């Protein structure tokens, strides 16, 4: 009987290990984004977790449970309320515009539209043309309603997806926090075995980058939401708490950002006949809410890493396309981490290639 040689045994062992790795990757692939985001949250909130363990007298299970409950209250519950509020708002808007679709536009535009400076007369003229021509109005409505409906459905879908992803994230966070010391020791040992002191240095650098980017993005959004909350309360806008959380979420989106929220509040104030407060809301949004991004974010991020605006924009939109809602946080963090590690590797390579004297 032909016996298997040592070389053949080694090939078989390598093949079994490779198949096992492929199987593990295939199983974990659907959860890659949520696992990465759970790790990011755990790295960022590690000091708070350590204090919680001390408070719980070393009981890591209880500390992990309390941290998970805290994340549910801070992230999951407000996002669930926001999703329900947005869906209700879309339904209310459809009820408002349905009579207009069935009977056509009123003969005259609202007085507040006609009284707008500069463009009021233009709006008044175009309104009468639409009211007189049913076909032209239908063409305009088709051009406006279809994209708006698709965007609204996509937004609600994204928020619903975010709810499911955050539930998984918090589930993973509990187990990571429960055995945080074991995972941290395994990461340090793995980095040391793979690359020695360089591996440990890169691991520490990655931790600082993750913390810096998360603090920069989330801290800036929190600062904008706080300033916005003050403006909403002063102007008397209803639903201050929900508007504040919505501002916090949208503040992480570049270009549009929180402008969509505070400008909507200004329009509501103007439509309610509170012109003075509407002007105040616009000024507060331009010089208060939106300007926070220019001052707070560079200060927060520059403490640990430099994140260019291009990486923020590409990271957020690319992250949302790849990972869904959690890509708002995960995309910029991954790009920033890659940038820092490549920069360090290039600097190390350049140092090693210098001839010794």
C-alpha angles and dihedrals in degrees: 000000000000112000124214112250124226091253091054091048090053091050091050091049092049090049092050092049091047092050090047091052092048090050092049091049091049091052095046097040096089089053098045095108096045093046092050092048091048089053090048091052091047093050093047096046097038094113090053090048091052090053089048091053090051090049090051091049095247097313101137094183092059092043091051090049093051092048090051092050089049091053090049091054094044101040116010102044097048091045091051091051090046092052092050092046092050093049090049090049092053090050091049091050091051091051089050095051099037095083088050091054092049101042102022131238121321115259093252131035121243112283093239090060095048091050094057110120119250097354099045094091092046091052091047092052094046091046091057091048091053093046090051095046115054092184094054091048092051091052090051093047091050090052092050105033101049097055091040092051092047091049092048092049091047091050094050090045091051092050091047090050088048091055092055093045093049090050089055091044093054090046090055092043091059093057094041091051092045092059098024095133092054093049093046092050091048091051092050093047092047093049091048093049094047101044109359116218090351090059092052090047092051091048091053090046091051090051092052092047094049091049093045096050094045092047090047097050099036094037092052091048090049091050091050091047091051093051090045092050090056090051093047091050093048093048092047097239111169121240096032095168095052093043089051093053091045089051089050092054096043092045088073091060111087125227096014098036120140092341091088091059103043092041089053089052089051091051090050091051091049092048089051091057095255097125095159093053090045090056089047090052092051092049092045090050095047100043100025115029101029095041091059089075091060095054110027102043097055090048094049098043097040091064091074110005143001113242115187119218090244091060091049093052096043092041095052098045094038091045092053091050093050104032104019121224096352088058086081086075103021100051100059091040094055093047092047091048091050091048093052095046093048090047091051092046092050091048091049092048092050090050093050093049094055109107115246117241 
